[in-house]
Amino acid sequence: MKAVRLLCVCSMFLAVLVQSVSSSSCLASLAPQLRKDCHPDPGASEASCLSRNCCWSPWKTPGIPWCFEKVDSCSVVPEPQRIDCHPESGANEAACVNRGCHWCASENTTAPFCFYNSKEEATCSMKFPIQNRVDCHPQPGASPEVCEAKGCVWCSTTIANVPWCFYPANGPHGYTMKDAPQKTAQGWRVTLIKSDTISLFGNDISPIVMDVEFHTKDRLRFKIYDPNNKRFEVPLNIESSSNVSFEPNYDVEFINDTALQFRVVRKKTRTVLWEMTLGGLIFSNQYMQLMTSVPSTSIYGFGEHEHPSFKHDMNYVRYGMFSRDQSPVALSNLYGVHPFYMCIEKDFNAHGVLLLNSNAQDVTLSPSPSLTFRTIGGILDFYMFLGPTPENVIQQYTEAIGRPFMPPYWSLGFQLSRWGYNSIDVLEKTVERLRQYDIPHDVQYGDIDYMERQLDFTYDKANFAGLPEYIKKLKNDGMHYVIILDPFLTKDEPQGTYRPYDLGQELGIWVNNSDGITPAVGKAWPPGDSVYPDYTNPKTEEWWIQMCMEFKNILDYDGIWIIGADICGFNEETTYELCLRWMQLGAFYPFSRNHNAIGNKEQDPGVFGEEFAAISRSALRIRYLLLPYLYTLFYHSHVSGNTVVRGLMHEFTSDPQTHGIDRAFLWGPALMITPVLEEGARSVYVYFPEATWFDFYTQSVRDTIIYESDIILQETETHSSLLNRLNPFSLIIALDEHGEASGSLFWDDGDSIDSVERGEFFYVEYKYSNGALKATVIKNGYNGITPLAYSTIHILGFTSKPNVIFMNGKTIPSNRMQYNSNGCWQWYQCVGDDGNGENMAVDVEELLTMIAR
């Protein structure tokens, strides 16, 4: 059954919903002060808000309701007073809202459907379109007097987040060309000078230089910098191609019309990917700002944030980026900074852009659509990646900044952590109850409560007495132990009593103040004041390795803490249902770890009782079945930059419906997972793009998670990744409409560092076509593959029952085969011989050929 049949049903259902909605709507142009609270009682969430038929939109300013009543756009302005906001042809609701105006389809053909909020706003908007306004007073306290004293324009508006004090992007405040662009070995160089003497933020730099470098056929760099004074640049060397004769897939243009513009154009489609008016550029000593138009509103990225959605809201949303140790807060930065975005263009090509800048910065997304970048230091250093598919964009991006690390196999198992075990007794009891419920458990963590007074490279010998011996016991049981180490050390322990600080002080490895001599001092977890290792100093690397190795001789740990999503939540108390649903979802996180904060009740999957444990165990066992597939995805990520987990739009980019889906995701190209995210729900609505989909559980053609044209490896059930590696493999071959499929398997010892770089691995590619499956060994560099074999082979999507199956030239006995009416054929490996003295076992490292006739 094709997914399109289900989509027809969904389309009819959605049509009914649309017809039942009144003219009241969630106006994108509604100013925050006009929001009427629809959820004054505590506990507002998106789900509870929508259940009240209200609008949900998080807001950073305190006191502004996130859940507010819908507004009848037709009643905002009486028909006789409406001023046309879209006098040209082609007006529609989306185009109207993008202009910051109201939309009301009326039977009165003389009244405009798209109109301004007021006469004053109309006058200002017609003279200064909102999409061309550059914020002239981003800090609080703007007023007409202050604004006009800066030489800027003051124009109040009811449209949320639109600046009231601004200058036009093509205005006189920015830069113009000093001379014609000069050809360079890699591209072009343009010298820019300040247009006038007005300085919005002081200390403007002039002249400045813009270099455009053609790195590869799909990668372009353009940077703006001060040619006379060295400013900080991120110490990341992104090398251009050594092949100077490549033909780029992009054109660059400098247009010196009423204002100087810089454009990047996709050569094949002539889509303008980047259009920046340099008349709006600000480049001062401690403030830089530029605005660029983008080709569509399908924008993704700008981490690390708690974003309301995968595809960004473009309604003047601003994201600040400055790395700090901060738990998730809506619209606020978390631990890392990734000033990178991807855009899916209107013709479904994709490109990405990186701003290589590590200073405090923010980006504002506007519906025109446009992006405004602001930062307080460094240079403006942009890299563009031409794709043209979303996967290509990420591959090109990671080629530039570095490929993801290849994780050990055991780290893909379930991991358990808690800040607040507080004693080894509680830790042991927690681990034991997971074992009693037979819940898969590969990795146990120690948070800062295992330390002595939160001092790095120590452990609490009172509350965690016997911890080294207990870690050895865990490792003997096939588990691994991971510790946390914080990037700061106290400086106030008695001299000679705290070796990590004493050695660091001797080597001079601390981050220093601006004088370059005095260590910067701050307050963190340990007692007293702390200093911070400077990881750009080569001596710090030596110190770090030495400290880690010395501590490993005391506690035989296997890894050091990394950041990830905390299953069941870090802050606040979880609930039975929330934690259970999260365990089911978290079983399909790339990094599957349950973790929570001190002071909260325990939330491990063994603490809620038998039913909870059984459901969690079931979800995790599916993860463990699929570990060979997941491990292979990480190999492709490490070698080629492919995504492990990806949105549906990565595989179905030409289907616009997938662009906004963030309640379903894919493992690689083959598996779709749709979690339950609503309290009390027992079913979910799922959008299936046009393809053949197979149910993972029944392997019949229906509406769940295996996508056509893929070959997946899995293993038999275990509760440990170590035992999992000893089991035989199972092949699942999901045929597409042409009867074809492909896949691969990567395998190594699962623990060694750099096994790929050393060639110590096994890699095989599978191809099914024209009724035949062929396995081709590409790399046979790991001896540990020898004892492994295939236990079963499943082929999904046969249009008719095959008459005979040959494997490596031998006919498979009928008692080893099974075929059902859903088009699923299955082979079970013979243990021993086939009854005629022939051994039917197939080792993984053998050349496997199967032919169905």
Backbone hydrogen bonds, N-H to C=O, Kabsch-Sander energy under -0.5 kcal/mol:
donor,donor_aa,acceptor,acceptor_aa,energy
3,A,691,A,-1.9
5,R,2,K,-1.4
6,L,2,K,-0.6
6,L,3,A,-0.6
7,L,3,A,-1.9
8,C,4,V,-1.7
9,V,5,R,-1.3
10,C,6,L,-2.3
11,S,7,L,-2.9
12,M,8,C,-2.1
13,F,9,V,-2.2
14,L,10,C,-2.8
15,A,11,S,-2.2
16,V,12,M,-1.9
17,L,13,F,-1.8
18,V,14,L,-2.5
19,Q,15,A,-2.1
20,S,16,V,-1.3
21,V,17,L,-0.6
21,V,18,V,-1.0
25,S,71,V,-2.4
27,L,25,S,-1.2
30,L,27,L,-1.2
34,L,31,A,-1.7
35,R,32,P,-1.4
37,D,35,R,-0.6
38,C,67,C,-2.5
39,H,67,C,-0.7
49,C,45,S,-2.5
50,L,46,E,-2.6
51,S,47,A,-1.9
52,R,48,S,-0.6
52,R,49,C,-1.2
53,N,50,L,-1.9
54,C,49,C,-1.5
55,C,68,F,-3.0
57,S,66,W,-2.4
64,I,61,T,-1.4
68,F,55,C,-2.2
68,F,66,W,-0.6
69,E,36,K,-2.5
71,V,25,S,-2.5
73,S,23,S,-0.9
73,S,71,V,-1.1
75,S,72,D,-1.9
76,V,73,S,-0.8
77,V,73,S,-0.5
81,Q,78,P,-1.5
82,R,79,E,-1.4
84,D,82,R,-0.5
85,C,114,C,-2.5
86,H,114,C,-0.7
96,C,92,N,-2.4
97,V,93,E,-2.7
98,N,94,A,-2.1
99,R,95,A,-0.8
99,R,96,C,-0.9
100,G,97,V,-1.9
101,C,96,C,-2.0
102,H,115,F,-2.8
104,C,113,F,-2.6
109,T,107,E,-1.0
111,A,108,N,-1.1
115,F,102,H,-2.2
115,F,113,F,-0.5
116,Y,83,I,-1.8
122,A,118,S,-2.0
123,T,119,K,-2.4
124,C,120,E,-2.1
125,S,121,E,-2.8
126,M,122,A,-2.4
127,K,123,T,-1.3
128,F,124,C,-3.3
132,N,129,P,-1.9
133,R,130,I,-1.4
134,V,167,Y,-2.6
135,D,133,R,-0.5
136,C,165,C,-2.3
137,H,165,C,-0.8
147,C,143,S,-2.7
148,E,144,P,-2.7
149,A,145,E,-1.9
150,K,146,V,-0.9
150,K,147,C,-0.9
151,G,148,E,-1.3
152,C,147,C,-1.9
153,V,166,F,-3.4
155,C,153,V,-0.5
155,C,164,W,-2.7
162,V,159,I,-1.5
166,F,153,V,-2.5
166,F,164,W,-0.6
167,Y,134,V,-2.0
169,A,132,N,-2.8
171,G,168,P,-2.3
174,G,171,G,-0.5
174,G,279,G,-1.2
175,Y,278,L,-2.7
176,T,193,I,-2.4
178,K,191,T,-2.9
179,D,191,T,-0.7
182,Q,189,R,-3.3
184,T,187,G,-2.4
188,W,212,V,-2.2
189,R,182,Q,-2.4
190,V,210,M,-2.6
192,L,208,I,-3.3
193,I,176,T,-2.6
195,S,174,G,-3.1
200,L,198,I,-0.5
205,I,283,F,-2.6
208,I,192,L,-2.5
209,V,225,Y,-2.7
210,M,190,V,-3.0
211,D,209,V,-0.5
211,D,223,K,-2.4
212,V,188,W,-3.1
213,E,211,D,-0.5
213,E,221,R,-3.4
214,F,186,Q,-3.3
215,H,213,E,-1.1
215,H,219,R,-1.2
216,T,219,R,-1.9
219,R,216,T,-0.7
220,L,384,M,-2.3
221,R,213,E,-2.8
222,F,382,F,-2.3
223,K,211,D,-2.2
224,I,380,L,-2.9
225,Y,209,V,-2.3
236,L,234,V,-2.8
237,N,235,P,-0.5
238,I,236,L,-1.0
239,E,237,N,-0.8
241,S,215,H,-2.7
244,V,242,S,-0.9
246,F,243,N,-0.8
249,N,217,K,-2.8
251,D,265,V,-2.5
253,E,263,R,-2.3
255,I,253,E,-0.5
255,I,261,Q,-2.3
256,N,254,F,-0.6
257,D,255,I,-1.1
257,D,259,A,-1.1
261,Q,255,I,-2.5
262,F,276,M,-2.5
263,R,253,E,-2.6
264,V,274,W,-2.0
265,V,251,D,-2.9
266,R,271,T,-2.9
267,K,249,N,-1.8
267,K,265,V,-0.5
270,R,266,R,-2.6
273,L,264,V,-2.5
273,L,271,T,-0.8
274,W,264,V,-1.4
275,E,293,S,-1.1
276,M,262,F,-2.7
277,T,291,M,-0.6
278,L,260,L,-2.6
278,L,276,M,-0.7
279,G,260,L,-0.6
280,G,277,T,-1.8
281,L,278,L,-1.0
282,I,289,Q,-2.7
284,S,287,Y,-2.7
285,N,203,N,-1.6
287,Y,284,S,-0.6
288,M,375,T,-2.8
289,Q,282,I,-2.2
290,L,373,F,-1.9
292,T,371,L,-2.6
293,S,275,E,-2.3
294,V,369,P,-1.8
298,S,344,I,-0.5
299,I,297,T,-1.7
300,Y,342,M,-2.4
302,F,340,F,-3.1
303,G,338,H,-1.1
306,E,329,V,-0.6
306,E,332,S,-0.7
307,H,305,H,-1.2
312,H,299,I,-2.8
316,Y,314,M,-1.9
316,Y,365,L,-0.9
317,V,365,L,-1.2
319,Y,363,V,-2.7
320,G,331,L,-0.6
321,M,361,Q,-3.7
324,R,334,L,-1.5
326,Q,324,R,-1.8
331,L,306,E,-1.2
332,S,329,V,-2.1
334,L,304,E,-2.5
338,H,303,G,-2.9
340,F,338,H,-2.7
341,Y,353,V,-2.2
342,M,300,Y,-2.4
343,C,351,H,-2.9
344,I,298,S,-2.1
345,E,343,C,-0.7
345,E,349,N,-3.3
348,F,345,E,-2.2
350,A,388,P,-2.1
351,H,343,C,-2.0
352,G,385,F,-2.4
353,V,341,Y,-2.4
354,L,383,Y,-2.7
355,L,339,P,-2.6
356,L,354,L,-0.8
356,L,381,D,-3.3
357,N,355,L,-1.7
361,Q,321,M,-1.8
362,D,374,R,-2.3
363,V,319,Y,-2.0
364,T,372,T,-2.1
365,L,317,V,-3.1
366,S,364,T,-0.5
366,S,370,S,-2.7
370,S,366,S,-1.8
371,L,292,T,-2.6
372,T,364,T,-2.0
373,F,290,L,-2.5
373,F,371,L,-0.5
374,R,362,D,-2.3
375,T,288,M,-2.1
376,I,360,A,-1.6
380,L,224,I,-1.9
381,D,379,I,-0.9
382,F,222,F,-2.6
382,F,380,L,-0.6
383,Y,354,L,-2.4
384,M,220,L,-3.3
385,F,352,G,-3.0
386,L,218,D,-2.7
393,V,389,T,-2.3
394,I,390,P,-2.0
395,Q,391,E,-2.4
396,Q,392,N,-2.7
397,Y,393,V,-2.4
398,T,394,I,-2.6
399,E,395,Q,-1.6
400,A,396,Q,-1.3
401,I,397,Y,-2.3
402,G,398,T,-2.0
409,Y,750,G,-1.8
410,W,750,G,-0.8
411,S,408,P,-0.9
412,L,409,Y,-1.7
413,G,410,W,-1.6
415,Q,592,S,-2.5
416,L,443,V,-2.6
417,S,594,N,-2.7
419,W,596,N,-2.6
420,G,418,R,-1.0
421,Y,418,R,-0.7
424,I,463,N,-2.4
427,L,423,S,-1.7
428,E,424,I,-2.7
429,K,425,D,-2.2
430,T,426,V,-2.2
431,V,427,L,-2.2
432,E,428,E,-2.2
433,R,429,K,-2.0
434,L,430,T,-1.4
435,R,431,V,-1.7
436,Q,432,E,-2.4
437,Y,433,R,-1.6
438,D,435,R,-1.2
439,I,434,L,-2.6
441,H,719,H,-1.5
442,D,414,F,-2.2
443,V,414,F,-1.8
444,Q,480,H,-2.7
445,Y,416,L,-1.9
446,G,482,V,-1.9
447,D,418,R,-0.6
450,Y,447,D,-2.3
451,M,448,I,-1.3
453,R,451,M,-0.9
455,L,452,E,-1.4
456,D,454,Q,-0.6
458,T,455,L,-0.8
460,D,450,Y,-3.1
461,K,459,Y,-0.8
464,F,460,D,-1.7
465,A,462,A,-1.0
467,L,464,F,-1.8
470,Y,466,G,-2.2
471,I,467,L,-2.5
472,K,468,P,-1.6
473,K,469,E,-1.8
474,L,470,Y,-2.4
475,K,471,I,-2.3
476,N,472,K,-2.1
477,D,473,K,-1.3
478,G,475,K,-1.5
479,M,474,L,-2.6
480,H,442,D,-2.3
482,V,444,Q,-2.5
483,I,559,G,-2.1
484,I,446,G,-1.1
488,F,486,D,-1.1
489,L,531,V,-2.2
491,K,529,D,-2.7
492,D,529,D,-0.5
497,T,494,P,-2.2
501,Y,498,Y,-0.7
502,D,498,Y,-2.2
503,L,499,R,-3.0
504,G,500,P,-1.7
505,Q,501,Y,-2.8
506,E,502,D,-2.0
507,L,503,L,-2.1
508,G,504,G,-1.2
509,I,504,G,-1.7
511,V,532,Y,-3.3
513,N,518,T,-3.4
516,G,513,N,-2.5
520,A,511,V,-3.0
522,G,530,S,-2.4
530,S,522,G,-3.7
531,V,489,L,-2.7
534,D,509,I,-3.1
535,Y,533,P,-0.9
537,N,534,D,-1.8
540,T,537,N,-1.5
541,E,537,N,-1.0
542,E,538,P,-1.4
543,W,539,K,-2.6
544,W,540,T,-3.1
545,I,541,E,-2.4
546,Q,542,E,-2.3
547,M,543,W,-2.6
548,C,544,W,-2.6
549,M,545,I,-2.4
550,E,546,Q,-2.4
551,F,547,M,-2.3
552,K,548,C,-1.9
553,N,549,M,-1.2
554,I,551,F,-1.2
555,L,551,F,-3.1
556,D,554,I,-0.5
557,Y,555,L,-2.5
558,D,481,Y,-3.7
559,G,481,Y,-0.9
561,W,483,I,-2.6
567,I,565,A,-0.8
567,I,593,R,-2.8
569,G,566,D,-2.2
579,C,575,T,-2.6
580,L,576,Y,-2.2
581,R,577,E,-2.7
582,W,578,L,-2.1
583,M,579,C,-2.4
584,Q,580,L,-2.0
585,L,581,R,-2.3
586,G,582,W,-3.8
587,A,583,M,-1.3
588,F,585,L,-2.3
589,Y,586,G,-1.5
592,S,590,P,-0.6
593,R,565,A,-0.5
593,R,591,F,-1.0
594,N,415,Q,-2.2
595,H,567,I,-1.0
595,H,593,R,-0.5
597,A,570,F,-2.2
600,N,597,A,-1.5
607,V,604,D,-1.8
613,A,609,G,-2.3
614,A,610,E,-2.7
615,I,611,E,-2.1
616,S,612,F,-2.6
617,R,613,A,-2.8
618,S,614,A,-2.1
619,A,615,I,-2.1
620,L,616,S,-2.6
621,R,617,R,-2.1
622,I,618,S,-1.3
623,R,619,A,-1.5
624,Y,620,L,-2.4
625,L,621,R,-2.3
626,L,622,I,-1.6
627,L,624,Y,-1.0
629,Y,713,L,-0.8
630,L,626,L,-2.5
631,Y,627,L,-3.2
632,T,628,P,-1.8
633,L,629,Y,-1.9
634,F,630,L,-2.0
635,Y,631,Y,-1.7
636,H,632,T,-2.1
637,S,633,L,-2.0
638,H,634,F,-2.6
639,V,635,Y,-2.5
640,S,636,H,-2.6
641,G,636,H,-0.8
641,G,637,S,-1.1
642,N,636,H,-1.2
646,R,666,L,-2.2
649,M,658,T,-0.6
650,H,647,G,-1.7
651,E,647,G,-0.5
651,E,648,L,-1.0
652,F,648,L,-2.3
655,D,652,F,-1.8
658,T,655,D,-1.9
659,H,656,P,-1.2
660,G,657,Q,-0.6
661,I,658,T,-1.1
665,F,673,I,-2.1
666,L,646,R,-2.9
667,W,671,L,-2.4
668,G,644,V,-3.2
668,G,666,L,-0.7
670,A,667,W,-1.2
671,L,667,W,-1.6
672,M,705,I,-2.7
673,I,665,F,-3.1
677,L,675,P,-0.6
681,A,678,E,-1.6
688,F,686,V,-0.6
693,W,1,M,-0.5
693,W,691,A,-0.5
694,F,706,I,-2.9
695,D,700,S,-3.0
699,Q,695,D,-2.9
702,R,693,W,-1.3
702,R,700,S,-0.9
704,T,702,R,-1.5
706,I,694,F,-3.1
707,Y,670,A,-3.5
707,Y,705,I,-0.6
708,E,692,T,-1.4
709,S,734,A,-1.3
710,D,734,A,-1.3
711,I,742,S,-1.7
712,I,732,I,-2.8
714,Q,730,S,-2.3
715,E,625,L,-2.1
716,T,728,P,-0.8
724,N,720,S,-2.3
725,R,721,S,-1.5
726,L,723,L,-1.5
727,N,724,N,-1.2
729,F,789,A,-2.9
730,S,714,Q,-2.8
731,L,792,T,-2.3
732,I,712,I,-2.9
733,I,731,L,-0.5
733,I,794,H,-3.3
734,A,710,D,-3.0
734,A,732,I,-0.6
735,L,733,I,-0.7
735,L,796,L,-2.8
736,D,740,E,-2.0
739,G,736,D,-2.2
741,A,768,Y,-1.9
742,S,709,S,-0.7
743,G,766,Y,-1.9
744,S,711,I,-0.5
745,L,764,V,-2.2
747,W,762,F,-2.4
755,S,752,S,-0.7
758,R,754,D,-1.8
759,G,755,S,-0.5
759,G,756,V,-1.1
760,E,755,S,-2.3
761,F,759,G,-1.3
762,F,747,W,-3.3
763,Y,779,K,-2.7
764,V,745,L,-2.0
765,E,776,T,-2.6
766,Y,743,G,-3.0
767,K,774,K,-2.1
768,Y,741,A,-3.1
769,S,767,K,-0.5
769,S,772,A,-2.5
772,A,769,S,-1.6
773,L,850,M,-3.0
774,K,767,K,-2.6
775,A,848,L,-2.9
776,T,765,E,-3.1
776,T,774,K,-0.5
777,V,775,A,-0.5
778,I,763,Y,-2.4
778,I,776,T,-0.6
779,K,763,Y,-1.9
781,G,761,F,-2.9
785,I,782,Y,-1.3
786,T,783,N,-1.9
788,L,785,I,-1.5
790,Y,842,V,-2.1
791,S,729,F,-4.0
792,T,729,F,-0.9
793,I,827,W,-1.7
794,H,731,L,-3.6
795,I,825,W,-3.2
796,L,733,I,-3.7
796,L,794,H,-0.5
797,G,823,G,-1.2
798,F,823,G,-2.5
806,F,851,I,-2.6
807,M,810,K,-3.4
808,N,849,T,-3.2
810,K,807,M,-2.0
812,I,805,I,-2.8
816,R,813,P,-1.8
817,M,814,S,-1.6
818,Q,826,Q,-1.9
820,N,824,C,-2.0
823,G,820,N,-1.8
825,W,795,I,-2.8
825,W,823,G,-0.5
826,Q,818,Q,-2.9
827,W,793,I,-2.4
828,Y,816,R,-2.6
829,Q,791,S,-3.2
832,G,830,C,-0.8
833,D,831,V,-0.5
834,D,838,E,-2.0
840,M,832,G,-0.8
844,V,788,L,-2.3
846,E,843,D,-1.2
848,L,775,A,-0.5
848,L,846,E,-0.7
849,T,847,L,-0.5
850,M,773,L,-2.8
851,I,806,F,-2.4
852,A,771,G,-3.4
853,R,804,V,-2.6
